[in-house]
Amino acid sequence: MSTQRELFLTHVAQTSPAPLALEIERAEGVYLYDSSGKRYTDLIAGISVSNVGHRHPHVLAAIHTQLDKYLHLLVYGEYVQTPQVKLAQKLATLLPHPLNSTYFVNSGAEAIDGALKLAKRLTGRSQLISFRHAYHGSTHAALSIMGSETFKTAYRPLLPDTMLLDYNDFGQLAHITTRTAAVVIEAVQGEAGAVTPAPGFLEAVRARCTETGTLLIFDEIQTGLGRTGKMFALEHSGIVPDILCLAKGLGGGLPIGVFISSQPNMQAFTEKPVLGHITTFGGNAVCCAAALAVIETIENENLLAGVAAREAIVRETLVHPLIRQIRGKGLLLAVELSDFTFTKAVIDEAISNGVITDWFLFCDNALRIAPPLNIDTEELRRCCEIILQAIEKLGNATA
């Protein structure tokens, strides 16, 4: 009889030749448990998804309550659904004016796709500008503005009239002109290895977009919902984008994405043509109920207040001659080592000792540290010590 692992490799479409293939049977808080009962600490929160931990009781309660009412009813936008309304209203109260109208989709890539369509519709322009080493998703439109030619080459032709700039290069902002429909930027570059904006850079991007009538799209798919110590990373700079994209941590483990703009901007989808953007499952009632519960949990448990202290624990504990630097903000951190071979060996050693970390898509010589925001401080310190032991052990072996 085939094992679950064998069936997984045969029948579940793969994305790499060497998946981790951990057979996880249950999850609770910051822990995952495999089929043998072994416990792992999830130091990456499912890639910045489980910001309030796995199966948080408040999120589960919201899901159970909504399950007893209704699931899917009709394609998005036709019925008044209370979970959608409550979540959209809550987001509007948390975000600066005029970000008060939410379009619900199913994922971050879909949020980016919708935002790009909205920018083109509102400006009548075609050029899209993004940044090298940015990751915005893998659908065709999102892939078109991805900051890596390696990932694009096999799928061309993609969207035309795109341009990549270097993140934190002030001089290149002159490429934003009256031809540009939108500039898409991450508040912290996630897959580049937690690269933070240089002082004044986001402000300069905002000013140039305003000067040229270009729409500014903030991709907070990884940074949103508390990951950087604020509910949204835009709060660190005070920059207000024209469109904001969220996903990942919003759903508490359920699939949801949103793009948010002003109500007048969003009205553009209602005419010329009608149904200018449409989705069947966007705004699923259960997902929206879970998302509202995630926000309530972050607020009620004051999770934002503890992020800086947890960041400090990582920076204070992970000190070793083989660690080149630690980049990032809050609990989106990159621990840079020498090369991919050594980094992968450290990852494998940590996993064997019950700590799950990984690398970044465009920075494969750095460990990702992005645990749930409510990870116990002593547990976080213990995990960092396990990583240090792996670095020391493998460093000595290769010396």
C-alpha positions as CSV (number, residue, x, y, z in Angstrom):
1,M,0.0,0.0,0.0
2,S,1.3,3.4,-0.9
3,T,2.2,5.8,1.9
4,Q,0.7,9.2,2.3
5,R,4.1,10.7,1.2
6,E,4.1,8.6,-1.9
7,L,0.5,9.5,-2.7
8,F,1.4,13.2,-2.1
9,L,4.3,13.0,-4.6
10,T,2.2,11.2,-7.2
11,H,-1.2,13.0,-7.1
12,V,-0.5,16.5,-5.6
13,A,1.0,18.8,-8.2
14,Q,4.5,19.8,-7.1
15,T,6.3,23.1,-7.2
16,S,9.9,21.8,-6.6
17,P,11.8,18.6,-7.0
18,A,12.5,18.4,-3.3
19,P,9.5,19.4,-1.1
20,L,9.9,19.3,2.7
21,A,7.2,16.6,2.7
22,L,6.5,16.8,6.4
23,E,3.3,14.9,7.1
24,I,1.5,17.3,9.5
25,E,-1.5,15.9,11.2
26,R,-2.5,18.8,13.4
27,A,-1.5,22.3,14.5
28,E,-2.1,24.4,17.6
29,G,-0.7,27.8,18.5
30,V,2.9,28.0,17.3
31,Y,3.3,24.2,17.0
32,L,2.8,21.6,14.2
33,Y,2.7,17.9,14.9
34,D,3.6,15.3,12.3
35,S,2.2,11.8,11.9
36,S,4.7,10.3,14.4
37,G,3.7,12.9,17.0
38,K,6.9,14.9,16.7
39,R,6.4,18.6,17.5
40,Y,7.8,21.4,15.4
41,T,7.8,25.1,16.3
42,D,6.6,27.1,13.2
43,L,9.1,29.9,13.0
44,I,7.7,31.1,9.7
45,A,4.0,31.1,10.4
46,G,3.1,29.4,7.1
47,I,5.0,32.3,5.3
48,S,3.5,35.2,7.3
49,V,0.0,33.7,7.3
50,S,-0.6,32.4,10.9
51,N,0.0,35.8,12.6
52,V,-2.2,34.9,15.5
53,G,-1.0,31.3,15.6
54,H,-2.6,28.1,14.2
55,R,-6.3,27.6,15.1
56,H,-6.7,30.5,17.4
57,P,-9.8,29.9,19.6
58,H,-11.4,33.3,18.7
59,V,-10.9,32.6,15.0
60,L,-12.3,29.1,15.3
61,A,-15.3,30.4,17.1
62,A,-16.0,32.9,14.4
63,I,-15.7,30.2,11.7
64,H,-18.0,27.8,13.6
65,T,-20.6,30.6,14.1
66,Q,-20.6,31.4,10.4
67,L,-20.7,27.8,9.3
68,D,-24.1,27.5,11.0
69,K,-25.5,30.5,9.0
70,Y,-24.4,30.1,5.4
71,L,-21.4,29.5,3.1
72,H,-21.4,30.5,-0.6
73,L,-24.5,32.2,-1.8
74,L,-23.9,33.9,-5.1
75,V,-21.0,35.5,-7.1
76,Y,-19.3,38.4,-5.3
77,G,-21.1,41.7,-5.1
78,E,-24.8,40.8,-5.4
79,Y,-26.0,40.0,-1.9
80,V,-25.5,42.0,1.3
81,Q,-23.4,39.6,3.4
82,T,-22.8,40.6,7.0
83,P,-19.3,39.1,7.3
84,Q,-18.2,41.1,4.3
85,V,-19.8,44.3,5.5
86,K,-18.3,44.0,9.0
87,L,-14.8,43.3,7.7
88,A,-14.8,46.1,5.1
89,Q,-16.1,48.5,7.7
90,K,-13.4,47.4,10.2
91,L,-10.6,47.8,7.6
92,A,-11.9,51.3,6.8
93,T,-11.7,52.3,10.5
94,L,-8.1,51.1,10.7
95,L,-6.8,52.7,7.5
96,P,-6.2,56.3,6.7
97,H,-8.5,58.4,4.5
98,P,-9.5,57.8,1.7
99,L,-8.9,54.0,1.9
100,N,-12.5,53.1,2.7
101,S,-13.7,50.6,0.0
102,T,-12.6,47.0,-0.1
103,Y,-12.8,44.5,-3.0
104,F,-12.6,40.9,-1.7
105,V,-10.7,38.2,-3.6
106,N,-9.1,34.9,-2.7
107,S,-5.4,35.5,-2.6
108,G,-2.6,38.0,-2.7
109,A,-1.9,37.5,-6.4
110,E,-5.6,38.1,-7.2
111,A,-5.4,41.3,-5.1
112,I,-2.5,42.5,-7.1
113,D,-4.2,41.6,-10.4
114,G,-7.3,43.6,-9.4
115,A,-5.2,46.5,-8.3
116,L,-3.4,46.7,-11.6
117,K,-6.7,46.6,-13.5
118,L,-8.1,49.4,-11.3
119,A,-5.0,51.5,-11.9
120,K,-5.2,51.1,-15.7
121,R,-9.0,51.8,-15.6
122,L,-8.6,55.0,-13.6
123,T,-5.6,56.5,-15.3
124,G,-6.1,55.3,-18.9
125,R,-2.3,54.5,-18.9
126,S,-0.5,51.2,-19.5
127,Q,2.9,51.4,-18.0
128,L,3.5,49.5,-14.7
129,I,6.6,50.0,-12.6
130,S,7.8,47.7,-9.8
131,F,11.1,46.8,-8.2
132,R,13.8,44.2,-8.6
133,H,13.6,41.2,-6.2
134,A,9.9,42.0,-5.6
135,Y,7.4,39.2,-5.3
136,H,3.8,40.0,-6.0
137,G,2.4,36.5,-6.9
138,S,2.5,34.0,-9.7
139,T,-0.6,34.7,-11.8
140,H,0.2,36.1,-15.2
141,A,-0.4,39.8,-14.2
142,A,1.4,39.5,-10.9
143,L,4.3,37.6,-12.6
144,S,4.6,40.4,-15.1
145,I,5.7,42.8,-12.4
146,M,7.8,40.3,-10.4
147,G,11.3,41.4,-9.9
148,S,13.1,38.4,-11.2
149,E,13.7,37.6,-14.9
150,T,14.5,34.0,-14.0
151,F,10.9,33.3,-13.0
152,K,9.4,35.1,-15.9
153,T,11.4,33.8,-18.9
154,A,9.5,30.5,-19.3
155,Y,6.1,32.2,-19.4
156,R,6.5,35.1,-21.8
157,P,4.8,36.9,-23.4
158,L,3.5,38.6,-20.2
159,L,1.9,42.0,-19.8
160,P,3.7,44.6,-21.9
161,D,5.0,48.0,-20.8
162,T,6.5,47.0,-17.5
163,M,9.6,48.4,-15.9
164,L,11.8,47.3,-13.0
165,L,13.6,49.9,-10.8
166,D,16.1,49.2,-8.0
167,Y,14.6,49.4,-4.5
168,N,16.0,52.3,-2.5
169,D,17.5,54.0,-5.6
170,F,16.3,57.5,-5.4
171,G,17.8,58.5,-8.8
172,Q,15.7,55.9,-10.7
173,L,12.4,57.4,-9.6
174,A,12.7,59.8,-12.6
175,H,11.5,56.8,-14.7
176,I,8.0,57.4,-13.1
177,T,6.3,59.7,-15.7
178,T,2.9,60.7,-16.9
179,R,2.9,57.4,-18.9
180,T,2.9,55.4,-15.7
181,A,-0.4,53.9,-14.6
182,A,0.9,52.6,-11.3
183,V,4.0,51.9,-9.1
184,V,3.7,48.7,-7.1
185,I,6.0,48.6,-4.1
186,E,6.4,46.5,-0.9
187,A,6.6,48.4,2.4
188,V,9.3,45.9,3.2
189,Q,10.6,43.7,0.5
190,G,9.8,40.2,1.7
191,E,11.3,37.7,-0.7
192,A,14.3,39.9,-1.4
193,G,15.3,39.0,2.2
194,A,13.4,41.4,4.4
195,V,14.9,44.6,2.8
196,T,13.6,47.7,4.5
197,P,13.1,51.1,2.8
198,A,15.9,53.6,3.1
199,P,14.9,56.7,5.1
200,G,12.8,58.9,2.9
201,F,12.5,56.4,0.0
202,L,8.8,55.7,0.3
203,E,8.1,59.4,0.8
204,A,10.0,60.1,-2.4
205,V,8.1,57.4,-4.3
206,R,4.8,58.9,-3.0
207,A,5.9,62.4,-4.1
208,R,6.9,61.3,-7.5
209,C,3.6,59.4,-8.0
210,T,1.6,62.5,-6.9
211,E,3.6,64.7,-9.2
212,T,3.0,62.6,-12.3
213,G,-0.6,61.5,-11.5
214,T,0.6,57.9,-11.1
215,L,-1.3,55.6,-8.7
216,L,0.8,54.1,-5.8
217,I,0.0,50.5,-4.9
218,F,1.3,49.2,-1.6
219,D,1.8,45.4,-1.5
220,E,1.3,44.6,2.2
221,I,0.5,40.9,1.6
222,Q,3.4,39.9,3.9
223,T,3.7,42.9,6.1
224,G,0.1,43.6,6.9
225,L,-1.8,42.5,10.0
226,G,0.9,43.3,12.5
227,R,4.0,41.6,11.1
228,T,6.2,44.7,11.4
229,G,4.8,45.9,14.7
230,K,2.0,48.0,13.3
231,M,-1.3,46.8,12.0
232,F,-0.1,47.9,8.5
233,A,3.5,48.7,7.6
234,L,2.5,52.0,5.9
235,E,2.0,53.4,9.5
236,H,5.8,53.5,10.0
237,S,6.1,56.1,7.2
238,G,2.8,57.7,7.3
239,I,2.5,57.2,3.5
240,V,-1.0,56.7,2.2
241,P,-1.1,54.7,-1.1
242,D,-3.9,55.0,-3.6
243,I,-4.5,51.2,-3.4
244,L,-3.5,48.8,-0.7
245,C,-3.2,45.0,-1.1
246,L,-3.6,42.5,1.8
247,A,-3.8,38.7,2.1
248,K,-1.8,36.0,3.9
249,G,-2.2,37.0,7.6
250,L,-5.6,38.4,7.1
251,G,-7.4,35.1,6.9
252,G,-6.0,33.4,10.0
253,G,-5.4,30.3,7.8
254,L,-8.3,30.7,5.4
255,P,-7.8,32.0,1.9
256,I,-8.7,35.7,1.4
257,G,-7.2,38.7,-0.3
258,V,-8.3,42.3,-0.6
259,F,-7.4,45.4,-2.5
260,I,-8.6,48.6,-1.0
261,S,-9.0,52.1,-2.4
262,S,-11.4,55.0,-2.1
263,Q,-15.1,54.5,-2.8
264,P,-15.1,56.8,-5.9
265,N,-12.1,54.8,-7.3
266,M,-13.8,51.5,-6.8
267,Q,-16.9,52.7,-8.6
268,A,-15.0,52.5,-11.8
269,F,-15.6,48.8,-11.9
270,T,-19.4,49.3,-12.0
271,E,-19.6,50.8,-15.5
272,K,-17.9,50.9,-18.9
273,P,-18.1,47.9,-18.6
274,V,-20.5,46.8,-15.9
275,L,-18.9,44.0,-13.9
276,G,-15.5,45.4,-14.7
277,H,-14.0,43.0,-12.1
278,I,-15.7,39.9,-10.9
279,T,-15.0,36.8,-8.8
280,T,-17.1,33.8,-7.8
281,F,-15.6,33.0,-4.4
282,G,-14.1,36.4,-3.3
283,G,-15.4,37.5,0.0
284,N,-16.4,34.0,1.1
285,A,-18.5,34.5,4.3
286,V,-16.5,32.1,6.4
287,C,-13.2,33.6,5.3
288,C,-14.4,37.1,6.1
289,A,-15.6,36.1,9.5
290,A,-12.2,34.5,10.2
291,A,-10.5,37.7,9.0
292,L,-12.5,39.9,11.3
293,A,-11.7,37.6,14.2
294,V,-7.9,37.9,13.3
295,I,-8.1,41.7,13.6
296,E,-10.0,41.5,16.8
297,T,-7.5,39.0,18.3
298,I,-4.6,41.3,17.4
299,E,-6.4,44.2,19.1
300,N,-7.8,42.4,22.1
301,E,-4.6,40.6,22.9
302,N,-2.5,43.7,22.2
303,L,-0.2,41.7,20.0
304,L,1.4,44.7,18.3
305,A,2.9,45.8,21.5
306,G,5.0,42.6,21.8
307,V,6.5,42.6,18.3
308,A,9.4,44.9,19.0
309,A,10.5,42.9,22.1
310,R,10.4,39.6,20.1
311,E,12.4,41.2,17.3
312,A,15.0,42.2,20.0
313,I,15.2,38.6,21.2
314,V,16.0,37.4,17.8
315,R,18.7,40.1,17.2
316,E,20.2,39.6,20.7
317,T,20.3,35.8,20.6
318,L,21.3,35.2,17.0
319,V,24.9,36.4,17.3
320,H,27.6,34.3,15.6
321,P,30.7,35.0,13.5
322,L,29.0,33.1,10.6
323,I,25.9,35.4,10.7
324,R,26.6,38.3,8.4
325,Q,23.7,40.5,9.3
326,I,20.0,40.4,10.4
327,R,17.7,42.5,8.2
328,G,14.1,43.4,8.5
329,K,11.4,44.9,10.6
330,G,9.4,43.4,13.5
331,L,8.9,39.7,13.0
332,L,9.8,39.7,9.3
333,L,13.6,39.1,9.6
334,A,16.3,37.6,7.4
335,V,19.4,36.1,9.0
336,E,22.1,36.2,6.3
337,L,24.6,33.4,6.1
338,S,27.3,32.7,3.5
339,D,25.6,30.8,0.7
340,F,22.6,28.6,-0.1
341,T,24.4,25.3,0.6
342,F,25.2,26.3,4.2
343,T,21.8,28.0,4.7
344,K,20.0,24.9,3.5
345,A,22.1,22.7,5.8
346,V,21.2,24.9,8.7
347,I,17.5,24.8,7.8
348,D,17.5,21.0,7.6
349,E,19.4,20.7,10.9
350,A,16.9,23.0,12.6
351,I,13.9,21.1,11.2
352,S,15.4,17.8,12.5
353,N,15.5,19.5,15.9
354,G,11.9,20.6,15.7
355,V,12.3,24.2,14.4
356,I,10.8,25.1,11.0
357,T,12.5,27.9,9.1
358,D,13.3,28.4,5.4
359,W,15.0,30.8,3.0
360,F,13.7,33.6,0.8
361,L,12.8,33.3,-2.9
362,F,15.3,35.9,-4.0
363,C,17.7,35.6,-1.1
364,D,18.5,32.0,-0.6
365,N,21.5,32.6,1.7
366,A,19.3,33.9,4.5
367,L,17.0,32.2,7.1
368,R,13.5,33.5,7.4
369,I,12.4,34.3,11.0
370,A,8.7,35.2,10.9
371,P,6.8,33.3,13.7
372,P,3.3,34.0,14.9
373,L,3.1,37.3,16.7
374,N,2.1,35.7,19.9
375,I,4.9,33.2,20.2
376,D,6.1,32.9,23.8
377,T,9.3,34.8,24.3
378,E,11.1,31.9,26.0
379,E,10.0,29.6,23.1
380,L,11.4,32.1,20.6
381,R,14.7,32.3,22.5
382,R,14.8,28.5,22.6
383,C,14.3,28.3,18.8
384,C,17.0,30.8,18.2
385,E,19.4,28.8,20.4
386,I,18.6,25.7,18.3
387,I,19.5,27.7,15.1
388,L,22.7,28.9,16.7
389,Q,23.6,25.3,17.6
390,A,23.0,24.3,14.0
391,I,25.2,27.1,12.7
392,E,28.0,26.2,15.1
393,K,27.8,22.5,14.4
394,L,27.7,22.8,10.6
395,G,30.3,25.7,10.6
396,N,32.7,23.5,12.5
397,A,32.1,20.6,10.1
398,T,33.0,22.7,7.1
399,A,35.8,24.6,8.6
